[in-house]
Amino acid sequence: MWPLDPSRKEVLRFAVSCRVLTLVLQALFNAIIPDHHAEAFSPPRLTPSGSVDQIVEGLLGGLSHWDAEHFLFIAECGYLYEHNFAFFPGFPLALLVGAELLRPLWPLLNLRSRLLISVALLNSLFSVLAAVALHDLGCLVLRCPYQAFYGALLFCLSPANVFLAAGYSEALFALLTFSAMGQLERGRSWTSGLLFALATGVRSNGLVNIGFLVYSQCQGFLSSPMVLNPLRPLLKLMGSVFLSMFALGLPFALFQYYGYTQFCLSGSVRPIPEPLRQLAVDKGYRTVEGNEPPWCSWELPLIYSYIQDIYWNVGFLRYYELKQVPNFLLATPMAILVAGATWTYVTTHPWLCVTLGMQRSKNSKTPEKSDRGFLGPRVFVYLVHAAALALFGGLCMHVQVLTRFLGSSTPLVYWFPAYLLHNQEPLLRSLETVPWKPRVGDSLPGQMVHRNSIMGLLYNWKTCSLVTRCILGYFLSYWLLGLLLHCNFLPWT
């Protein structure tokens, strides 16, 4: 898939080590700490559990809490309840494929156990490949092997780590998104569009990635030589933009249509097992057997918009309540990270930002200083993407999800800390290095990258700079706290 140069091998090795450690720690925390009795979705088990099933539940049950229970339920039973449609089908389908591959174990394991094993194996695989894809993307965009390497290693220690391991869609979404960005950087727009479309089938914020395709097409249009008749390239641009919007919007539209057929069209009712029907009665869940919901009569009947509004109370400034202050504090480090990245980039390249990254200032006295790394001009579109997601998440969403929302969607939250480490940590220059042989266009020959410099910094924690300790302290503390709290139904969602 990717040539394994020394730095990429190290990213792969470190990512695998982090995944194994994550699974071990979640099993340990889940075993020694009693679960909190949270008001979370908890459907009854439809199949009996044997002794092997109980072992699997004990080892991997921490991966099934909070929203993960929705994904497991959808994979096992389908979209029976209205609020299930807040979760897109890409990840449940991947879990079903994994469970089918484990079908030879069905005499020992019921479907839920096979799904739990699929969560552990698939999300470990997805997050490892996402780390390698991020390293590949960083080499292409940053043109600095140091910062690309550090960014990929930081992803392995992501503050959203528990969500990359548990039964959430973040790991698959990160893999598809980072891979699509890499393909687009290579000029493979069709492959990129396909991967972006698959990402939209996994999470709704994949729709925002339309901006990458449109921006790339606009860049191509503006950089093409002037012709006597500009109408033809303009029509070509408009056609490309339409195809991009159609391709990325199609998975979302099909999913909304499926919800419409289930709840708004007669004759589409499926039988519901009695325990699940009783749960709907007890909890007030609307099922496909119930009365027609009000959104069916909307001019644009979108079940997803209705669910976010009614079930999750998602809307502009709705979360701005005094009781939500702890959740805002929880999201503050990630918000500071994006704000700091935005301020640093904009103050370095004001003219580039004014011209939307299309034209650099002719009066720049030091153009070579910021051509590579985080401050390079190719980072502009990723900065806009991250800032837009952070602004929307901070104003309209449950703000505590900002960490996993951004941690699985934008490389910027890893590139900016990598830039800070590269430029402000003197210890990195003295750590052991290995030769790095770049591919064509990646960087200058003869440069070096460090052999897992992040671990070197951890070993020398006391001598690190304050900036380094803040960055690594944030990443590691959220990694461990997430495992400790999320795996026991404590407030970390």
C-alpha distance (Angstrom), angle and dihedral (degrees) to the residues before:
residue distance angle dihedral
M1 . . .
W2 3.83 . .
P3 3.82 128.2 .
L4 3.81 107.1 -104.5
D5 3.80 105.2 -127.4
P6 3.84 115.3 171.8
S7 3.80 95.5 -92.0
R8 3.80 93.1 48.9
K9 3.79 90.8 48.9
E10 3.78 89.3 53.0
V11 3.81 91.7 49.9
L12 3.80 89.6 50.6
R13 3.80 92.8 48.0
F14 3.80 93.7 46.8
A15 3.81 92.6 46.4
V16 3.81 91.9 52.3
S17 3.82 91.2 47.8
C18 3.81 91.3 50.8
R19 3.81 92.1 49.0
V20 3.80 92.7 51.3
L21 3.81 91.6 47.0
T22 3.80 90.5 48.8
L23 3.80 93.1 53.9
V24 3.80 91.7 47.2
L25 3.81 93.5 48.8
Q26 3.79 94.6 47.1
A27 3.81 90.2 51.9
L28 3.81 90.3 48.8
F29 3.81 94.7 47.5
N30 3.79 91.6 44.5
A31 3.80 91.1 52.1
I32 3.80 100.7 46.5
I33 3.82 100.9 37.1
P34 3.83 120.3 64.2
D35 3.80 115.2 -123.9
H36 3.78 117.4 -104.3
H37 3.82 113.4 -121.9
A38 3.79 98.0 -117.9
E39 3.79 127.3 177.0
A40 3.79 92.0 -114.6
F41 3.78 133.9 137.6
S42 3.82 106.8 -80.3
P43 3.82 115.0 165.1
P44 3.81 121.1 -167.1
R45 3.80 119.1 -98.1
L46 3.80 111.8 -105.5
T47 3.80 97.8 -164.6
P48 3.81 128.4 53.2
S49 3.78 118.7 -106.5
G50 3.77 123.0 -127.9
S51 3.77 128.6 -159.4
V52 3.81 93.2 -87.9
D53 3.82 90.1 49.3
Q54 3.79 89.6 54.3
I55 3.81 90.5 51.7
V56 3.82 90.6 51.3
E57 3.80 90.3 48.2
G58 3.77 90.8 50.2
L59 3.80 93.3 50.2
L60 3.80 100.1 38.4
G61 3.79 105.0 19.0
G62 3.80 90.9 103.5
L63 3.80 88.2 68.3
S64 3.81 92.1 62.1
H65 3.79 102.0 62.1
W66 3.80 131.9 114.2
D67 3.83 112.4 -6.9
A68 3.81 91.2 -1.2
E69 3.79 87.8 75.1
H70 3.80 89.3 62.5
F71 3.80 92.6 54.0
L72 3.82 92.2 47.5
F73 3.79 91.2 47.2
I74 3.82 92.3 50.1
A75 3.79 91.1 48.9
E76 3.79 90.9 50.2
C77 3.80 103.2 36.9
G78 3.79 107.9 11.8
Y79 3.80 128.4 -128.3
L80 3.80 100.3 -34.1
Y81 3.80 100.6 144.2
E82 3.78 125.7 55.6
H83 3.80 94.6 -126.0
N84 3.82 90.5 55.7
F85 3.80 87.1 76.7
A86 3.80 89.8 74.6
F87 3.82 85.3 78.6
F88 3.77 118.6 69.8
P89 3.83 120.7 -130.5
G90 3.81 101.6 -122.4
F91 3.79 96.9 87.8
P92 3.84 97.2 40.5
L93 3.81 88.3 52.2
A94 3.81 89.8 52.3
L95 3.81 89.3 50.8
L96 3.79 90.9 50.9
V97 3.79 90.5 52.5
G98 3.80 89.4 50.8
A99 3.81 91.3 48.6
E100 3.81 90.5 50.5
L101 3.80 90.3 53.2
L102 3.81 86.8 55.0
R103 3.81 92.9 49.6
P104 3.85 92.6 111.8
L105 3.81 85.3 69.7
W106 3.81 94.0 57.5
P107 3.84 94.7 109.1
L108 3.83 86.8 62.0
L109 3.80 103.0 30.0
N110 3.78 132.9 45.2
L111 3.80 121.2 -140.6
R112 3.80 95.1 -92.3
S113 3.80 91.9 54.1
R114 3.78 91.1 49.6
L115 3.80 89.1 49.8
L116 3.81 91.1 51.0
I117 3.79 90.7 51.6
S118 3.82 88.3 48.1
V119 3.81 89.7 53.5
A120 3.80 91.9 52.8
L121 3.80 96.0 44.8
L122 3.80 100.0 37.8
N123 3.80 97.7 44.2
S124 3.81 89.7 46.9
L125 3.80 89.0 52.3
F126 3.80 93.7 43.6
S127 3.81 94.1 49.3
V128 3.83 93.1 46.7
L129 3.80 91.1 50.6
A130 3.82 90.1 44.6
A131 3.83 89.4 56.5
V132 3.80 90.7 51.9
A133 3.82 90.7 45.5
L134 3.82 90.0 50.9
H135 3.80 90.6 51.5
D136 3.79 89.9 49.8
L137 3.81 91.0 48.6
G138 3.80 91.5 47.6
C139 3.80 91.8 53.7
L140 3.81 89.8 52.6
V141 3.81 98.6 44.1
L142 3.79 104.8 30.2
R143 3.82 96.7 38.5
C144 3.82 85.5 -153.2
P145 3.82 116.3 106.7
Y146 3.80 92.1 -161.7
Q147 3.79 96.0 58.1
A148 3.81 93.5 38.7
F149 3.80 89.2 53.3
Y150 3.80 95.4 45.9
G151 3.81 91.4 46.9
A152 3.81 92.4 53.8
L153 3.80 91.7 48.0
L154 3.81 90.4 50.1
F155 3.81 89.4 52.4
C156 3.81 87.6 59.1
L157 3.84 86.7 58.6
S158 3.79 93.9 40.5
P159 3.83 118.5 163.9
A160 3.82 83.8 -130.4
N161 3.80 90.1 56.4
V162 3.80 97.6 123.7
F163 3.81 90.7 54.9
L164 3.80 90.5 51.2
A165 3.81 88.3 56.3
A166 3.82 103.9 35.6
G167 3.78 125.2 73.4
Y168 3.80 93.7 -75.6
S169 3.79 128.4 119.1
E170 3.82 95.2 -123.1
A171 3.83 97.6 98.7
L172 3.80 94.2 50.9
F173 3.79 91.2 44.1
A174 3.81 92.1 50.6
L175 3.81 91.5 50.1
L176 3.81 93.7 49.6
T177 3.81 93.8 42.9
F178 3.80 97.7 47.2
S179 3.81 91.0 43.6
A180 3.81 91.3 50.0
M181 3.81 91.0 50.0
G182 3.79 90.0 51.0
Q183 3.78 92.4 50.5
L184 3.79 90.6 49.7
E185 3.81 91.0 51.3
R186 3.80 87.4 55.4
G187 3.80 91.1 52.7
R188 3.81 94.8 -108.7
S189 3.78 96.1 132.8
W190 3.81 96.6 164.3
T191 3.80 93.6 53.3
S192 3.79 89.9 43.6
G193 3.80 91.7 50.9
L194 3.81 91.1 51.3
L195 3.81 92.4 51.2
F196 3.80 91.8 45.7
A197 3.82 89.2 50.6
L198 3.80 90.7 51.7
A199 3.81 88.7 49.9
T200 3.82 89.3 54.5
G201 3.80 87.6 56.1
V202 3.80 88.1 57.1
R203 3.81 101.9 44.6
S204 3.79 132.6 9.3
N205 3.81 94.2 -130.0
G206 3.79 86.6 68.4
L207 3.80 84.5 86.3
V208 3.81 88.7 73.0
N209 3.81 88.9 64.5
I210 3.80 88.1 75.6
G211 3.80 83.6 85.4
F212 3.81 91.9 67.4
L213 3.80 92.9 55.3
V214 3.80 93.7 43.8
Y215 3.81 91.9 47.0
S216 3.80 91.7 50.1
Q217 3.80 91.1 49.7
C218 3.81 92.0 48.8
Q219 3.80 90.2 50.2
G220 3.79 90.1 52.3
F221 3.79 91.3 48.9
L222 3.82 94.4 49.9
S223 3.80 94.0 44.6
S224 3.81 94.8 49.2
P225 3.83 115.8 101.9
M226 3.79 116.9 -94.6
V227 3.79 114.7 -99.3
L228 3.77 132.5 -164.6
N229 3.79 91.7 -111.0
P230 3.84 110.1 41.1
L231 3.82 91.7 176.2
R232 3.79 94.2 85.2
P233 3.83 97.4 54.9
L234 3.80 89.1 42.2
L235 3.81 91.0 54.7
K236 3.79 89.1 46.3
L237 3.80 89.5 53.0
M238 3.79 92.2 49.5
G239 3.79 90.7 48.9
S240 3.80 91.7 50.2
V241 3.79 91.7 49.2
F242 3.81 90.6 50.0
L243 3.81 92.4 49.4
S244 3.80 90.6 49.1
M245 3.78 93.0 51.1
F246 3.79 91.2 45.2
A247 3.82 94.7 48.5
L248 3.79 95.6 48.1
G249 3.79 94.0 39.6
L250 3.82 95.0 48.8
P251 3.85 97.5 78.9
F252 3.80 90.3 49.7
A253 3.82 92.3 47.4
L254 3.81 93.2 47.9
F255 3.78 91.4 50.4
Q256 3.80 91.5 50.5
Y257 3.79 90.2 48.9
Y258 3.79 90.5 51.2
G259 3.80 89.5 53.8
Y260 3.81 89.4 49.5
T261 3.81 92.2 52.9
Q262 3.81 91.1 50.0
F263 3.79 98.8 49.5
C264 3.80 106.8 20.7
L265 3.81 106.4 37.4
S266 3.78 122.4 71.9
G267 3.77 118.9 -126.1
S268 3.80 95.4 37.3
V269 3.81 97.2 96.0
R270 3.80 115.8 127.4
P271 3.81 124.3 -159.0
I272 3.79 113.2 -97.5
P273 3.83 121.3 -150.6
E274 3.78 111.7 -111.0
P275 3.84 96.8 -116.0
L276 3.81 89.9 54.6
R277 3.80 91.8 45.8
Q278 3.81 89.9 51.7
L279 3.82 90.5 49.6
A280 3.80 88.8 54.8
V281 3.79 90.2 52.5
D282 3.80 93.8 47.2
K283 3.82 95.6 46.0
G284 3.80 99.3 33.4
Y285 3.80 95.0 -116.4
R286 3.79 116.7 164.1
T287 3.81 111.9 -127.8
V288 3.78 133.8 -167.8
E289 3.82 86.6 -100.4
G290 3.80 93.8 57.5
N291 3.78 133.0 89.7
E292 3.78 119.6 -61.4
P293 3.84 108.5 -84.2
P294 3.83 119.8 -124.4
W295 3.82 94.7 -112.7
C296 3.81 89.9 67.7
S297 3.82 88.7 75.7
W298 3.81 95.2 51.2
E299 3.77 118.6 114.9
L300 3.81 86.5 -121.1
P301 3.82 104.3 27.8
L302 3.81 102.8 -154.6
I303 3.78 112.3 169.7
Y304 3.81 91.4 -170.3
S305 3.82 93.4 59.8
Y306 3.81 91.2 47.0
I307 3.80 93.4 50.5
Q308 3.80 94.1 48.0
D309 3.80 89.3 50.2
I310 3.81 101.3 43.0
Y311 3.80 105.4 27.6
W312 3.80 101.8 32.3
N313 3.82 100.5 24.6
V314 3.79 91.2 -132.3
G315 3.79 113.8 170.8
F316 3.77 145.3 113.8
L317 3.84 110.2 -47.5
R318 3.81 91.8 -20.4
Y319 3.78 91.2 127.6
Y320 3.79 93.6 54.9
E321 3.80 97.8 107.8
L322 3.78 130.2 130.9
K323 3.81 92.4 -117.6
Q324 3.82 89.8 58.8
V325 3.83 94.2 61.7
P326 3.85 92.2 105.1
N327 3.80 90.0 55.1
F328 3.79 91.1 50.1
L329 3.80 89.1 51.4
L330 3.80 88.8 50.8
A331 3.80 90.8 55.8
T332 3.81 95.7 41.3
P333 3.85 98.2 92.9
M334 3.79 92.5 54.2
A335 3.80 91.2 45.9
I336 3.82 90.2 50.2
L337 3.80 89.8 49.7
V338 3.80 93.1 55.1
A339 3.81 93.2 41.0
G340 3.80 91.1 50.5
A341 3.77 91.9 48.4
T342 3.80 91.1 49.6
W343 3.80 94.0 48.1
T344 3.81 93.2 46.9
Y345 3.79 93.7 49.5
V346 3.81 97.5 42.1
T347 3.80 94.0 48.6
T348 3.80 90.3 48.6
H349 3.82 95.4 46.9
P350 3.83 108.5 24.9
W351 3.81 93.6 151.5
L352 3.77 93.1 46.5
C353 3.81 89.8 53.1
V354 3.80 92.9 46.8
T355 3.81 90.2 53.9
L356 3.83 90.7 45.3
G357 3.76 92.3 -114.3
M358 3.79 93.2 -60.7
Q359 3.81 98.5 108.6
R360 3.80 133.6 27.0
S361 3.77 123.5 -143.9
K362 3.80 113.5 -92.1
N363 3.80 89.2 -150.6
S364 3.80 94.7 62.0
K365 3.79 106.8 129.0
T366 3.79 95.6 -165.2
P367 3.80 107.6 36.5
E368 3.77 93.9 152.5
K369 3.83 93.1 56.6
S370 3.78 94.9 69.1
D371 3.79 101.8 28.9
R372 3.79 92.5 98.7
G373 3.77 135.9 44.3
F374 3.79 127.5 18.0
L375 3.81 92.4 -27.7
G376 3.80 93.3 55.7
P377 3.82 117.6 120.6
R378 3.81 92.9 -116.4
V379 3.81 90.1 67.0
F380 3.82 92.3 66.5
V381 3.80 97.5 90.5
Y382 3.82 91.3 47.3
L383 3.80 89.5 51.8
V384 3.80 92.0 52.5
H385 3.81 90.1 47.7
A386 3.83 92.9 51.2
A387 3.80 93.9 44.5
A388 3.82 91.7 49.7
L389 3.80 92.3 50.1
A390 3.81 91.9 46.8
L391 3.80 92.4 48.8
F392 3.80 93.1 48.5
G393 3.79 92.7 44.3
G394 3.79 93.0 48.6
L395 3.80 95.2 48.0
C396 3.80 105.0 33.8
M397 3.81 111.3 20.8
H398 3.78 137.6 63.5
V399 3.76 92.9 -79.2
Q400 3.82 97.0 -143.8
V401 3.82 89.4 70.6
L402 3.81 89.6 63.1
T403 3.81 91.0 95.9
R404 3.79 96.3 57.9
F405 3.80 92.6 31.8
L406 3.80 92.2 60.8
G407 3.79 97.3 28.1
S408 3.80 91.5 64.4
S409 3.80 99.0 35.3
T410 3.79 111.1 46.3
P411 3.81 132.6 40.6
L412 3.80 89.9 -153.2
V413 3.81 93.5 84.7
Y414 3.82 87.7 62.5
W415 3.80 99.3 35.9
F416 3.80 95.4 54.9
P417 3.83 95.1 52.5
A418 3.82 87.9 44.8
Y419 3.81 88.5 53.9
L420 3.81 91.1 50.2
L421 3.80 91.8 49.6
H422 3.79 92.2 46.8
N423 3.80 93.9 50.6
Q424 3.80 103.9 32.5
E425 3.80 107.1 33.8
P426 3.83 111.2 83.7
L427 3.80 91.8 -175.2
L428 3.81 91.5 69.4
R429 3.78 90.7 68.6
S430 3.80 92.0 60.1
L431 3.81 98.1 46.7
E432 3.78 121.2 103.9
T433 3.81 114.1 -80.6
V434 3.77 135.7 -164.1
P435 3.82 130.2 -157.2
W436 3.77 116.0 -92.8
K437 3.78 122.2 -155.4
P438 3.81 109.0 -156.8
R439 3.76 125.2 -151.1
V440 3.78 118.5 -120.3
G441 3.80 110.3 -66.1
D442 3.80 95.5 9.1
S443 3.78 100.8 100.2
L444 3.77 145.2 -45.6
P445 3.83 117.8 -57.4
G446 3.77 119.6 -107.9
Q447 3.82 96.1 35.6
M448 3.79 121.1 135.2
V449 3.79 134.5 -139.8
H450 3.76 127.6 -158.7
R451 3.77 124.5 -107.9
N452 3.81 100.6 -115.9
S453 3.77 95.8 -37.4
I454 3.80 91.3 -179.4
M455 3.79 90.9 66.6
G456 3.80 88.5 45.7
L457 3.79 89.6 56.1
L458 3.79 91.2 49.3
Y459 3.79 91.4 51.5
N460 3.81 88.7 51.8
W461 3.80 96.4 40.5
K462 3.81 97.2 140.9
T463 3.80 93.6 55.7
C464 3.81 95.5 46.2
S465 3.78 121.6 108.5
L466 3.80 121.7 -101.4
V467 3.81 91.5 -107.2
T468 3.79 91.5 54.3
R469 3.79 93.1 48.2
C470 3.81 91.1 49.6
I471 3.81 92.5 50.7
L472 3.79 97.3 44.5
G473 3.81 91.8 38.9
Y474 3.79 90.7 55.3
F475 3.81 94.5 46.8
L476 3.80 95.4 45.8
S477 3.81 97.8 41.0
Y478 3.80 92.6 51.0
W479 3.80 89.7 45.5
L480 3.82 92.8 54.9
L481 3.81 97.2 35.9
G482 3.78 90.3 50.1
L483 3.79 91.7 54.7
L484 3.79 92.8 43.7
L485 3.81 96.4 49.5
H486 3.80 105.7 29.0
C487 3.81 94.8 50.3
N488 3.80 90.2 57.4
F489 3.81 100.1 45.1
L490 3.79 91.3 -103.5
P491 3.85 117.9 144.5
W492 3.80 103.7 -73.5
T493 3.79 109.1 113.2
